[in-house]
Amino acid sequence: MEVIEAIRGRRSIRRFKPREIEPEKVEVLKDALIWAPSAGNLQSRRFYFVFNPGVKRGLARAALAQRFIEEAPLVVVGCGDLRIGRYYGERGINLYCIQDLSCSIQNLMLTAFDLGLGSVWVGAFYEDEVKGVLSLPDNLRPLAIVPIGYPAHNPAPPGRVSVDEAVVEIR
């Protein structure tokens, strides 16, 4: 699949078929995460691949009771590693680790689409509750919850602003 095809074709999927994801596809998803760029190549991000139904239920509760989270076969929780502050100070903590994680999550979602899987980026959750559900160490900040599975629906593409509205060329 061409990259632009994946970019244009990917949709936010919130309904999943009750079908497990093949282990080889899970490994490809992991690989996509770690090959994203990162500030200073410090790779200040960690990922939790959650298959356990009880843990997924806890994540759904922490995410304002968004039940589709617990219904997905796989839930990936992306965390920024705040130890990046040792190298880049507050900018590393407040920006670089978020950028690093964002690049990884985009890789994950595009790769999932290429593998025939659906996903959605969930940002509405209580960080402290997610930290508790996963028993995260103090240096990890949960920034994204991404349910993944075989899509049970195919939403129409959402509208987009025009290129002229979004892009300013300076020559």
One Martini backbone bead per residue (centre of mass of N, CA, C, O) as a GRO file, in nm:
protein
  171
    1MET     BB    1   0.098   0.035   0.021
    2GLU     BB    2   0.058   0.350   0.004
    3VAL     BB    3   0.093   0.601   0.219
    4ILE     BB    4  -0.134   0.793   0.114
    5GLU     BB    5  -0.351   0.574   0.126
    6ALA     BB    6  -0.342   0.538   0.433
    7ILE     BB    7  -0.399   0.829   0.512
    8ARG     BB    8  -0.681   0.844   0.355
    9GLY     BB    9  -0.813   0.557   0.470
   10ARG     BB   10  -0.807   0.609   0.751
   11ARG     BB   11  -0.997   0.535   1.051
   12SER     BB   12  -1.211   0.572   1.312
   13ILE     BB   13  -1.242   0.292   1.531
   14ARG     BB   14  -1.526   0.164   1.759
   15ARG     BB   15  -1.575  -0.116   1.607
   16PHE     BB   16  -1.538  -0.468   1.674
   17LYS     BB   17  -1.446  -0.769   1.609
   18PRO     BB   18  -1.446  -1.099   1.756
   19ARG     BB   19  -1.109  -1.089   1.688
   20GLU     BB   20  -0.809  -1.188   1.680
   21ILE     BB   21  -0.476  -1.106   1.662
   22GLU     BB   22  -0.217  -1.186   1.503
   23PRO     BB   23   0.103  -1.219   1.613
   24GLU     BB   24   0.246  -1.103   1.355
   25LYS     BB   25   0.092  -0.831   1.367
   26VAL     BB   26   0.185  -0.740   1.644
   27GLU     BB   27   0.486  -0.722   1.565
   28VAL     BB   28   0.450  -0.502   1.348
   29LEU     BB   29   0.342  -0.286   1.540
   30LYS     BB   30   0.591  -0.266   1.716
   31ASP     BB   31   0.786  -0.184   1.493
   32ALA     BB   32   0.646   0.083   1.416
   33LEU     BB   33   0.700   0.229   1.684
   34ILE     BB   34   1.028   0.219   1.697
   35TRP     BB   35   1.065   0.379   1.399
   36ALA     BB   36   1.027   0.640   1.510
   37PRO     BB   37   1.097   0.940   1.567
   38SER     BB   38   1.336   1.125   1.788
   39ALA     BB   39   1.466   1.304   2.025
   40GLY     BB   40   1.793   1.235   2.006
   41ASN     BB   41   1.722   0.927   2.004
   42LEU     BB   42   1.580   0.856   2.297
   43GLN     BB   43   1.303   0.719   2.307
   44SER     BB   44   1.059   0.867   2.500
   45ARG     BB   45   0.896   0.569   2.510
   46ARG     BB   46   0.608   0.365   2.601
   47PHE     BB   47   0.447   0.033   2.568
   48TYR     BB   48   0.121  -0.110   2.610
   49PHE     BB   49   0.000  -0.442   2.566
   50VAL     BB   50  -0.346  -0.509   2.587
   51PHE     BB   51  -0.543  -0.822   2.659
   52ASN     BB   52  -0.668  -0.795   2.927
   53PRO     BB   53  -0.991  -0.761   3.027
   54GLY     BB   54  -0.957  -0.615   3.305
   55VAL     BB   55  -0.768  -0.391   3.206
   56LYS     BB   56  -0.951  -0.282   2.984
   57ARG     BB   57  -1.178  -0.203   3.176
   58GLY     BB   58  -1.009   0.004   3.337
   59LEU     BB   59  -0.948   0.186   3.094
   60ALA     BB   60  -1.240   0.254   3.024
   61ARG     BB   61  -1.302   0.394   3.291
   62ALA     BB   62  -1.067   0.608   3.265
   63ALA     BB   63  -1.225   0.676   2.971
   64LEU     BB   64  -1.523   0.759   3.033
   65ALA     BB   65  -1.668   0.485   2.951
   66GLN     BB   66  -1.530   0.362   2.685
   67ARG     BB   67  -1.623   0.053   2.579
   68PHE     BB   68  -1.455  -0.006   2.317
   69ILE     BB   69  -1.191  -0.064   2.461
   70GLU     BB   70  -1.275  -0.350   2.584
   71GLU     BB   71  -1.358  -0.472   2.286
   72ALA     BB   72  -1.081  -0.480   2.205
   73PRO     BB   73  -0.825  -0.699   2.151
   74LEU     BB   74  -0.640  -0.431   2.152
   75VAL     BB   75  -0.443  -0.220   2.379
   76VAL     BB   76  -0.266   0.081   2.346
   77VAL     BB   77  -0.026   0.233   2.561
   78GLY     BB   78   0.107   0.556   2.556
   79CYS     BB   79   0.427   0.677   2.682
   80GLY     BB   80   0.597   0.918   2.837
   81ASP     BB   81   0.939   0.986   2.910
   82LEU     BB   82   1.051   1.208   3.160
   83ARG     BB   83   1.370   1.161   3.141
   84ILE     BB   84   1.425   1.371   2.913
   85GLY     BB   85   1.485   1.612   3.112
   86ARG     BB   86   1.794   1.553   3.145
   87TYR     BB   87   1.845   1.679   2.844
   88TYR     BB   88   1.575   1.904   2.792
   89GLY     BB   89   1.400   1.955   3.010
   90GLU     BB   90   1.095   2.097   2.985
   91ARG     BB   91   1.077   2.054   2.679
   92GLY     BB   92   1.094   1.748   2.691
   93ILE     BB   93   0.840   1.707   2.872
   94ASN     BB   94   0.627   1.916   2.711
   95LEU     BB   95   0.717   1.801   2.402
   96TYR     BB   96   0.909   1.570   2.295
   97CYS     BB   97   0.757   1.320   2.415
   98ILE     BB   98   0.498   1.386   2.258
   99GLN     BB   99   0.611   1.376   1.976
  100ASP     BB  100   0.725   1.093   1.984
  101LEU     BB  101   0.457   0.950   2.040
  102SER     BB  102   0.300   1.056   1.796
  103CYS     BB  103   0.469   0.921   1.580
  104SER     BB  104   0.416   0.631   1.675
  105ILE     BB  105   0.105   0.631   1.654
  106GLN     BB  106   0.090   0.686   1.356
  107ASN     BB  107   0.237   0.434   1.271
  108LEU     BB  108   0.042   0.235   1.400
  109MET     BB  109  -0.221   0.320   1.246
  110LEU     BB  110  -0.116   0.277   0.955
  111THR     BB  111  -0.035  -0.018   0.993
  112ALA     BB  112  -0.306  -0.128   1.074
  113PHE     BB  113  -0.445  -0.059   0.810
  114ASP     BB  114  -0.254  -0.229   0.627
  115LEU     BB  115  -0.354  -0.500   0.804
  116GLY     BB  116  -0.682  -0.460   0.844
  117LEU     BB  117  -0.703  -0.256   1.075
  118GLY     BB  118  -0.836  -0.085   1.352
  119SER     BB  119  -0.845   0.256   1.495
  120VAL     BB  120  -0.806   0.477   1.792
  121TRP     BB  121  -0.759   0.788   1.935
  122VAL     BB  122  -0.728   0.828   2.286
  123GLY     BB  123  -0.749   1.127   2.515
  124ALA     BB  124  -0.993   1.058   2.710
  125PHE     BB  125  -0.843   1.067   3.030
  126TYR     BB  126  -0.723   0.955   3.339
  127GLU     BB  127  -0.405   0.939   3.418
  128ASP     BB  128  -0.405   0.825   3.712
  129GLU     BB  129  -0.579   0.578   3.643
  130VAL     BB  130  -0.394   0.451   3.435
  131LYS     BB  131  -0.150   0.425   3.619
  132GLY     BB  132  -0.296   0.229   3.812
  133VAL     BB  133  -0.379   0.000   3.618
  134LEU     BB  134  -0.054  -0.028   3.519
  135SER     BB  135   0.165   0.047   3.724
  136LEU     BB  136   0.322   0.307   3.685
  137PRO     BB  137   0.581   0.483   3.678
  138ASP     BB  138   0.670   0.812   3.734
  139ASN     BB  139   0.813   0.851   3.436
  140LEU     BB  140   0.524   0.779   3.325
  141ARG     BB  141   0.302   0.917   3.069
  142PRO     BB  142  -0.008   0.899   2.971
  143LEU     BB  143  -0.124   0.986   2.617
  144ALA     BB  144  -0.240   0.705   2.489
  145ILE     BB  145  -0.525   0.531   2.352
  146VAL     BB  146  -0.528   0.219   2.142
  147PRO     BB  147  -0.758   0.064   1.980
  148ILE     BB  148  -0.749  -0.276   1.830
  149GLY     BB  149  -0.898  -0.412   1.521
  150TYR     BB  150  -1.146  -0.546   1.355
  151PRO     BB  151  -1.366  -0.400   1.166
  152ALA     BB  152  -1.735  -0.333   1.197
  153HIS     BB  153  -1.672  -0.068   1.026
  154ASN     BB  154  -1.703   0.206   0.758
  155PRO     BB  155  -1.641   0.508   0.757
  156ALA     BB  156  -1.667   0.798   0.639
  157PRO     BB  157  -1.513   1.058   0.532
  158PRO     BB  158  -1.404   1.333   0.655
  159GLY     BB  159  -1.375   1.644   0.655
  160ARG     BB  160  -1.170   1.903   0.505
  161VAL     BB  161  -0.962   2.127   0.474
  162SER     BB  162  -0.804   2.317   0.280
  163VAL     BB  163  -0.495   2.367   0.174
  164ASP     BB  164  -0.512   2.681   0.174
  165GLU     BB  165  -0.600   2.692   0.480
  166ALA     BB  166  -0.346   2.512   0.605
  167VAL     BB  167  -0.137   2.645   0.397
  168VAL     BB  168   0.172   2.830   0.402
  169GLU     BB  169   0.360   2.998   0.171
  170ILE     BB  170   0.718   3.064   0.172
  171ARG     BB  171   0.939   3.245  -0.071
   0.00000   0.00000   0.00000
